[in-house]
Amino acid sequence: MEASVFYPKAKRGKVTFRRLIDAATKVFYERGYANSTIADIAQEAGVAVGTIYIYFKDKYTIYFQVLKDFQNQIREHLNNNIKEAHTRREKERAGIRAWLEFILKHRRAYEMIWESLYIDRRLFDDYYLSFAEAYRKGLEHDCKELVSIDLHTVAYMLMGIANFVGIQVMLTDDINDQKIDEIVDSVMLVLAGGLFKK
C-alpha cells in the first residue's frame, strides 16, 4: 500500500505533502470518506487536482496516509506526555489524561478511526493491532511482576478503558480540567485497588 504514496525528499515537496494531508484530514473530518472527493481536497489545499496525483494514487491512498498520520500524532502526543513518568502507574495516569486532552482537541477522532472499519477492515485491524502490541511491550518492560498475566489482554483492557472514558468526555457538557482530573482519578482508583477487591 505504501508504494502508492510518493514521499518527497525536497523541502518544497514536503511542505506540499503536509498541506495535502492537512487538507484531506479536514475534508474527511467534515464530510466523511464517502462524501469527499479528490477535487474537494485539492480545493481545500489550494492546489490543482493534478498535484494530488503526484503524491497519491487515489482517494483511498490519501485516506490511508491520513489515518497513518493521525495514528502517529496520537502516539507522539501520548509518548510526549508519559516520558517524564517513572512507574507504570504514573505512565497510565499520564497516558489517560493525555488521551482525553487529545480527544478534546480532535473531537472527531473516533469517527476518523472507526470509519476505517467500513472503508477497509484491514486499516481498522492494523490500527488497533499495532497499538495493542506497542502497549503490550510497554507493559512487559514495566511490569515484570505480571508474568502470570496475559499482557496482550491487559493491553486491550487498558485501551478499552481509555477509549470509553474518552467517549465520556465527548458526551459531557462543559468539560474542564477539573472534570478530566476527576475522571482520571476514578480510573486510577479502580486500577490501583481493583473493582472487586474485598
Secondary structure, 3 states (H helix, E strand, C coil): CHHHECCCCCHHHHHHHHHHHHHHHHHHHHHCCCCCCHHHHHHHHCCCHHHHHHHECCHHHHHHHHHHHHHHHHHHHHHHHHCCCCCHHHHHHHHHHHHHHHHHHCCCHHHHHHHHHHHCHHHHHHHHHHHHHHHHHHHHHHCHHHCCCCHHHHHHHHHHHHHHHHHHHHHCCCCCHHHHHHHHHHHHHHHHHCCCCC
